[in-house]
């Protein structure tokens, strides 16, 4: 970990400085702005979901943001070392003597300081986790693969979110990111229940 921190500090302070990045982006911006903000390129720009801004406005804002992005990421890296590491989530159906059960699982959120970690597991019909149908908290037990088993849910589209918190109050979300017309939801995974079968939902239109 000490070697990683040293390498990050060296790259940040010697190579990816804000002044160097700004000089590069300012130079390239003058070369390509007139083409990117006109047809046919303008119609093919990747836009942020739910943003009311036009493509040219989003592109200009993003090009200006690049100079500060490394500083933001560097600060997030330094602060993120205190929190549990992120993880992936999954939902599946498992057989039991009483019928199909819903199993929610996720990778262990490793805490680099060895702090105890607890998880809050939520499932709701909306990605905001409003009125969750599952809302439980459980502790990490040794190196076991964390899971939650519950009753199979009625047919429908559901969203799961597992949040990790260490004994010092530092929190972490899963890697999963969900892009919907209503916005982007970090740490949220969608799944579909159809007659006791759990699958990934079709991509949003």
C-alpha positions as CSV (number, residue, x, y, z in Angstrom):
1,X,0.0,0.0,0.0
2,X,2.9,2.4,0.8
3,X,4.4,1.7,-2.6
4,X,1.1,2.3,-4.3
5,X,0.6,5.7,-2.5
6,X,4.2,6.7,-3.5
7,X,3.6,5.9,-7.1
8,X,0.3,7.8,-7.2
9,X,1.9,10.8,-5.6
10,X,4.8,10.8,-8.1
11,X,2.5,10.6,-11.1
12,X,0.2,13.3,-9.8
13,X,2.9,15.8,-8.9
14,X,5.3,15.3,-11.8
15,X,3.3,14.3,-14.8
16,X,-0.5,14.7,-14.5
17,X,-0.5,18.3,-13.1
18,X,-3.5,20.5,-13.7
19,X,-1.4,23.0,-15.7
20,X,-0.1,20.3,-18.0
21,X,-3.5,18.9,-18.6
22,X,-5.1,22.3,-19.2
23,X,-2.4,23.2,-21.7
24,X,-3.1,20.1,-23.7
25,X,-6.9,20.4,-23.6
26,X,-6.8,24.1,-24.5
27,X,-4.6,23.2,-27.5
28,X,-6.7,20.4,-28.8
29,X,-10.0,22.2,-28.1
30,X,-9.1,25.0,-30.6
31,X,-8.3,22.3,-33.3
32,X,-11.5,20.3,-33.0
33,X,-14.2,22.4,-31.4
34,X,-15.7,23.7,-34.7
35,X,-16.0,20.1,-36.0
36,X,-17.3,18.4,-32.8
37,X,-20.0,21.1,-32.3
38,X,-21.3,20.9,-35.9
39,X,-23.0,18.2,-38.0
40,X,-22.5,15.3,-38.3
41,X,-20.4,15.0,-35.1
42,X,-22.8,17.0,-32.9
43,X,-25.6,14.4,-33.4
44,X,-23.3,11.6,-32.3
45,X,-21.9,13.1,-29.1
46,X,-22.5,10.9,-26.0
47,X,-24.9,12.8,-23.7
48,X,-25.4,12.6,-20.0
49,X,-28.7,10.9,-19.2
50,X,-31.4,13.3,-18.0
51,X,-29.4,16.4,-18.7
52,X,-31.3,19.3,-20.3
53,X,-28.1,20.8,-21.8
54,X,-27.4,20.6,-25.5
55,X,-24.5,18.4,-26.7
56,X,-22.2,21.3,-27.5
57,X,-22.7,22.7,-24.0
58,X,-22.0,19.3,-22.4
59,X,-18.9,18.9,-24.5
60,X,-17.5,22.3,-23.6
61,X,-18.1,21.7,-19.9
62,X,-16.4,18.3,-20.1
63,X,-13.4,19.6,-21.9
64,X,-13.0,22.3,-19.2
65,X,-13.5,19.7,-16.4
66,X,-10.6,17.5,-17.6
67,X,-8.0,19.8,-16.0
68,X,-9.5,19.3,-12.6
69,X,-10.3,15.6,-12.9
70,X,-7.0,14.3,-11.8
71,X,-7.0,16.4,-8.7
72,X,-10.5,15.2,-7.9
73,X,-9.5,11.6,-8.4
74,X,-6.3,12.0,-6.4
75,X,-8.2,13.4,-3.5
76,X,-10.8,10.6,-3.8
77,X,-8.0,8.0,-3.8
78,X,-6.4,9.4,-0.6
79,X,-9.8,9.6,1.2
80,X,-11.0,6.3,-0.2
81,X,-8.2,4.3,1.4
82,X,-10.0,4.6,4.7
83,X,-13.3,3.2,3.4
84,X,-14.0,-0.5,2.6
85,X,-13.2,-1.4,-1.0
86,X,-16.0,-1.6,-3.6
87,X,-17.5,-4.9,-4.8
88,X,-20.0,-6.4,-7.2
89,X,-23.6,-7.5,-6.5
90,X,-25.7,-10.3,-7.8
91,X,-29.3,-11.7,-7.5
92,X,-30.4,-15.2,-8.2
93,X,-33.1,-17.8,-7.4
94,X,-32.0,-20.8,-5.3
95,X,-34.0,-24.0,-4.6
96,X,-35.1,-24.9,-1.1
97,X,-37.4,-27.4,0.5
98,X,-40.1,-24.8,0.6
99,X,-39.7,-23.6,-3.0
100,X,-37.6,-21.0,-4.8
101,X,-35.8,-18.5,-2.6
102,X,-34.2,-15.1,-3.5
103,X,-30.5,-15.0,-2.9
104,X,-28.7,-11.7,-2.9
105,X,-24.9,-11.9,-2.9
106,X,-21.9,-9.6,-3.1
107,X,-18.1,-9.7,-2.9
108,X,-16.6,-9.0,0.5
109,X,-15.8,-5.3,1.0
110,X,-12.2,-5.5,2.1
111,X,-11.2,-2.9,4.7
112,X,-7.5,-2.1,4.3
113,X,-7.2,-1.2,8.0
114,X,-8.9,-4.4,9.1
115,X,-11.9,-2.6,10.6
116,X,-15.1,-4.6,11.0
117,X,-17.6,-4.2,8.2
118,X,-21.4,-4.4,8.2
119,X,-23.7,-4.4,5.2
120,X,-27.1,-2.8,4.7
121,X,-29.0,-4.8,2.1
122,X,-32.0,-3.1,0.4
123,X,-34.4,-4.1,-2.4
124,X,-37.1,-1.8,-3.8
125,X,-39.3,-1.3,-6.8
126,X,-37.6,2.0,-7.5
127,X,-33.8,2.7,-7.9
128,X,-34.0,5.3,-5.2
129,X,-34.7,2.6,-2.6
130,X,-37.9,4.2,-1.5
131,X,-40.2,1.9,0.5
132,X,-37.9,-1.1,0.3
133,X,-39.3,-4.6,0.4
134,X,-36.0,-5.9,1.9
135,X,-34.1,-3.7,4.4
136,X,-31.7,-5.7,6.6
137,X,-28.3,-5.2,8.2
138,X,-25.7,-8.0,8.7
139,X,-22.1,-8.2,9.7
140,X,-19.2,-9.6,7.7
141,X,-18.3,-13.1,9.1
142,X,-14.6,-13.9,8.6
143,X,-13.8,-14.4,5.0
144,X,-17.2,-15.9,4.0
145,X,-18.9,-14.9,0.8
146,X,-21.6,-12.5,2.0
147,X,-25.2,-13.5,1.1
148,X,-28.8,-12.8,2.1
149,X,-31.5,-15.4,1.5
150,X,-35.2,-14.4,1.6
151,X,-38.6,-15.2,0.3
152,X,-39.0,-15.0,-3.4
153,X,-40.6,-11.8,-4.5
154,X,-43.7,-11.4,-6.7
155,X,-43.2,-10.9,-10.4
156,X,-41.8,-7.5,-11.3
157,X,-38.7,-5.4,-11.7
158,X,-36.6,-4.8,-8.6
159,X,-33.5,-2.9,-7.7
160,X,-30.9,-3.9,-5.1
161,X,-28.3,-1.9,-3.2
162,X,-25.8,-3.2,-0.8
163,X,-24.0,-0.6,1.3
164,X,-20.9,-1.3,3.4
165,X,-19.8,0.6,6.5
166,X,-16.8,0.0,8.7
167,X,-16.5,0.5,12.4
168,X,-15.3,4.0,12.0
169,X,-18.3,5.1,9.9
170,X,-16.7,5.1,6.5
171,X,-19.1,3.9,3.8
172,X,-18.8,2.3,0.4
173,X,-21.1,1.3,-2.4
174,X,-20.9,-1.4,-5.0
175,X,-19.3,-1.0,-8.4
176,X,-22.7,-1.5,-10.1
177,X,-24.0,1.6,-11.9
178,X,-27.4,1.9,-13.4
179,X,-28.2,4.4,-16.2
180,X,-31.9,5.0,-16.6
181,X,-33.9,7.8,-18.4
182,X,-34.5,9.3,-14.9
183,X,-30.7,9.5,-14.1
184,X,-27.7,7.6,-13.0
185,X,-27.8,5.4,-9.9
186,X,-24.5,4.4,-8.3
187,X,-24.3,1.1,-6.4
188,X,-27.6,-0.1,-7.7
189,X,-28.3,-3.3,-9.7
190,X,-31.6,-4.2,-11.4
191,X,-33.1,-7.7,-11.6
192,X,-36.4,-9.2,-12.9
193,X,-38.5,-11.8,-11.2
194,X,-40.7,-13.9,-13.4
195,X,-42.5,-16.8,-11.8
196,X,-39.7,-17.6,-9.4
197,X,-36.9,-17.1,-12.0
198,X,-34.5,-14.2,-11.5
199,X,-32.9,-12.7,-14.6
200,X,-31.3,-9.4,-15.8
201,X,-33.9,-7.0,-17.1
202,X,-33.9,-5.9,-20.7
203,X,-31.9,-2.6,-21.3
204,X,-34.0,0.5,-21.0
205,X,-35.3,2.1,-24.2
